[in-house]
Amino acid sequence: MIGARAAGNRRRSQHGEGDEQQMTATTTSESDVQPTAGTVAALREVLDGRWPQVRAAVRERIETALHPPTADLSSEAHREQVLGQLHELAASGMQRLGFETRWGGTDDIGGSVTSFSMLGFSDLSLLVKAGVQWGLFGGAIQALGTEQHHERYLRPAMDLDLLGCFAMTETGHGSDVQSIRTTATYDVGTGELVVHTPDREARKDYIGNAARDGRLAVVFAQLATGGEGHGVHAVLVPIRDENGDPAPGVTIEDCGRKAGLNGVDNGRLTFDSVRVPREALLDRYGSVAEDGTYSSPIENDSRRFFTMLGTLVRGRVSIAGGGITATELALTIALRYAERRRQFARPGSDEEVVLLDYLAHQRRLLPALATTYALHLAQDELVGLLHDVQSDPEPDDARQRELEGHAAGLKAAATWHATATIQTCREACGGAGYLWENQLPALKADTDVFTTFEGDNTVLLQLLAKTLLTRYRDHFGDLDTLGTVRFVADQVVEAVIERTSARAVLQRLASARRGPDSDLRDRAWHVQLFEDRERHVLETLARRLRAAAGEDGDPFEAFNAAQDHLLRAARVHVDRLVLDAFVSAVDRCEDPRAAALLDQVCDLHVLSTIEQDLDWFTGHGRLTPARAKAVTRAVNDLCRELRPHASTLVDALAVPDAAVTAAFLRD
Amino acid sequence: MIGARAAGNRRRSQHGEGDEQQMTATTTSESDVQPTAGTVAALREVLDGRWPQVRAAVRERIETALHPPTADLSSEAHREQVLGQLHELAASGMQRLGFETRWGGTDDIGGSVTSFSMLGFSDLSLLVKAGVQWGLFGGAIQALGTEQHHERYLRPAMDLDLLGCFAMTETGHGSDVQSIRTTATYDVGTGELVVHTPDREARKDYIGNAARDGRLAVVFAQLATGGEGHGVHAVLVPIRDENGDPAPGVTIEDCGRKAGLNGVDNGRLTFDSVRVPREALLDRYGSVAEDGTYSSPIENDSRRFFTMLGTLVRGRVSIAGGGITATELALTIALRYAERRRQFARPGSDEEVVLLDYLAHQRRLLPALATTYALHLAQDELVGLLHDVQSDPEPDDARQRELEGHAAGLKAAATWHATATIQTCREACGGAGYLWENQLPALKADTDVFTTFEGDNTVLLQLLAKTLLTRYRDHFGDLDTLGTVRFVADQVVEAVIERTSARAVLQRLASARRGPDSDLRDRAWHVQLFEDRERHVLETLARRLRAAAGEDGDPFEAFNAAQDHLLRAARVHVDRLVLDAFVSAVDRCEDPRAAALLDQVCDLHVLSTIEQDLDWFTGHGRLTPARAKAVTRAVNDLCRELRPHASTLVDALAVPDAAVTAAFLRD
């Protein structure tokens, strides 16, 4: 049962516990399967990606300064603690990474997002509070404002001399923010903008920093001048005075207790015809002259709005990263517990079995760990893309759209994975996992909202799917030609499956031409299988929508009837992106032992992903029933093989020791 | 596309929005699909099952007295509130249902479990606290003690003059309670039992009522007399004195904050050679004479232990019910929100779309609602079985085992469903669902532990699977004969698929002989499909274990390698039990409109359950790929058909108005 494989240049046998041979035919000795510090370091190097020094700095900070909240902290005390930690962060200069050098920043976008995400090891409330202050509030001023705003506000925002809010969501409009109803009407008589909340549904809701600390808000509102509307724009509105009392005309409510993130002061803002000077408009994408004349570099209201939103993609990328960070912490806790906890004696023995030696327990935790590796590596690639796109002095529309699509898809995948995995970790630790002192309750509660804020996951996947359909239409025009196109599958794949970058390893794998009987662990087969599924789902979706449109029915009903298909198209697209990232990372890893281990982790990720969608693969003739059963067996085999390496894989995640406070891991 | 069906005596067309015809061939008019108060009442009658008067009484009590906790209540204040509510309950006499009439009870076991479960509409902490006091503490004294214990303790326990604990779980042993290490050693010199905690792993952990209120504990310990061990027994040990201070030799710790259920005071108990009189032993299943002679009606230590555990099955059944209650409340909230919340305008219209009109939103909530109906009805049947078995003056071992198996399986299914569905409800309400004021955070956090307490779900399913295997072996003896047995499938089905009761409707459906091309909504086909799957999974499991055993390998490894198969066998068994219950309930419903609607709900439950396991059905030749796709389409169709009836189905759940406090449902 030794199978050769073409992926990379490694061979290995497929069976046997913890088998991990590389390039040689020698027998694996006991010592070969022992984790070495070198393997951990090599894996960590891969996981640390492009910003290892930033990661090291945040880890150091967490070890020394930023401690998680204790149990039974009241919301008020928790808010106080988080604000204190925010000041510590500000003193460290971490926030400067995200700002331009001319305003005192260090202009390292990727480093900035990486460091924000890693705050999830400390307290997710701190991550969110920092994200609100510097990412959303400061970020909006930088991205949507012009020099006068930058000059006046960026330094105090960075230094926390000015705390602010990002007031976009309203009670009545969260996903559909283009339809918000707050108004900003220019009064030509006084040269002021009048910011107003017409009714309860239009109040700003869930706004971080609003209930307690914020002084100035970036308020998104429908701009009108001379009786004419210009769509959504952002206006700076003071919400509190020097004493912290609400500014005149501003009503502030506290959202009160939430499931988690109670260290963040979310609130509601209502504006009763609040007047601000014309200069308060963040006017990079639209400005109002003194006489009320409106001008913008982007003609179309809707296009302008989405351009404005597009500049704010960093927040979404940071949340994806924060979700992954929290998942890594949860898995570190659950796997370490699973390695020390014993229950039920072996038959005929007094020795009790370690939890992680049970297949069912491996099944719960190891595929989740493998997919966490995959998402971590995909996230790293996304952060790189964000950095490159936003650092580019020449904006590139196509790459910006690609970035937004990847960010939407990965945010959805990573945060749903976080929710599911942290839940599994809690359950895998039994009653002990329910105690606050063992950290999992806070991780679960804090990350729960990640799936629905910074873009609701379901809505994000639909946006992504629509982008994919648009790209598809751009390539193929009239979808009637699909019947023909199917026969030139290679061309379709190349056109539809746009890659982040043309990477040699993926090109080689994609062109290796695997048949349906390929080795189950053949990476070329995996890559082709995922591409093939993506293409098929998208093609059939396009055809279906085309057919529905041809029937002259209600376009909403036609789209709605295909909504599950639409979401599926986005999901399988993300699966393929994530696999691409994992394959590339394995290829980059130079330490042979670490690379071989990573390769097995990738196998487990791929095969357990296939297993979750087996009915599609068998139903569409991609896997025979016998081969489908073999997939399940292979996942079991991989769990057994990786079991001895679980602690190596956990150590490589490099969660700071100070972040792992769980009482049940103490001796 | 009109399909006749044999299930029940109803016919209906299969397509069209909200189509719901009964027995007549007349066209469905608009008014036919409008919910009527009569339909709601008829559905409610089915759901209220055997104890409608108990349900009505608890609803009334919740409307008038038992209010859920407010936000930001400290753990201490929450504990105080729940204790107060416990006293209100005691005054109402609800707890008397669970006790024998001779001690002041009213001896209505099913009514008792039903009423406990419904406390989930109020505050799940109250449900758990009541369950600890009366179900576990009082219940153990009643079930494991003898007359002297009943006489002395049951009235004060009922009246809350004596608050108590059920101290079984230890830090080191939760699932494997037979291996607990607390000792109870008889000292013949003084006639006392010495209760002792040998080390930290042996301390009693997560014990409800221990941290604050309990005075007396039922302590499970390894009993030894004259140097000989007799296995686990229960001993009454005072843990606090009259002033509430820890009793001499008893150390009490507080488990502190938990993810939820913070109105319950869980604690840890350590005993330092605490002496109690010999009479403190709950001696129904084992007694110690003054000279230290041990005697028991059950010879075997292990058998005795499991008999003792078996008497305590009520707690497990109550938790399954509590999970369902919480799920019903969560779905009521999420579905009512989905009917009033709008987001995104229809293309070419200013009208915004109601969330529940989106297929994706229907997909998230309606199959979950259908399965909640299914579990509710299965739970009702389980409660009936519990009542009948425990009310029977002649104990029947086979029925007791059946009861324990059903309780284990349904507890796992219902609590996992609760966790997943409440999570979905939270996400379906977006950021609003994350606010405490909208109830979902507390429901989520409180029910989270249900999957791992009163028996860890994974462990329970394994126990159930082992019971099924034992029953299988009892029928077929040598498993080598399986090759032959497969050709007499009917006999196998009859023997393996033991029914709770021989119900005419199921017998008729099971014998109706449906082919692979049956109408997708043919109930006879559903019943046969689920039975066939159960039989196949169990047969192949038995064969696999037999083969592994034949290889003379390590029995633990053989069993462990099949662990996923084992869990699956239990799951598909539970699926079949749940379907049986649903089918019977539809058959009982006499109102034709309600019956037709319930029938559609059953279709959605069945087809979405099949959809979740499509790879099995296609992989094992039970569904062709084309038919598998038709299943997905049928689920979509059913979502659309049931959409107009969502509020009827929610109203029929009859959640008390006072229990629905969510701020976003207020006008």
Interface residues (C-beta under 8 A of the other chain):
Chain A: A71 D72 S74 S75 T169 H173 G174 S175 D176 S179 D205 Y206 C255 G256 R257 K258 A259 G260 Q343 F344 A345 R346 P347 G348 E352 V353 D357 Y358 L359 A360 R363 T419 Q423 R426 E427 G430 G431 G433 Y434 L435 W436 E437 L440 P441 K444 A445 D448 V449 T451 T452 F453 D456 N457 T458 Q462 P555 F556 N560 A561 Q563 D564 L567 L614 D615 T618 G619 H620 G621 P625 A628 K629 T632 N636
Chain B: A71 D72 S74 S75 T169 H173 G174 S175 D176 S179 D205 Y206 C255 G256 R257 K258 A259 G260 Q343 F344 A345 R346 P347 G348 E352 V353 D357 Y358 L359 A360 R363 T419 Q423 R426 E427 G430 G431 G433 Y434 L435 W436 E437 L440 P441 K444 A445 D448 V449 T451 T452 F453 D456 N457 T458 Q462 P555 F556 N560 A561 Q563 D564 L567 L614 D615 T618 G619 H620 G621 P625 A628 K629 T632 N636
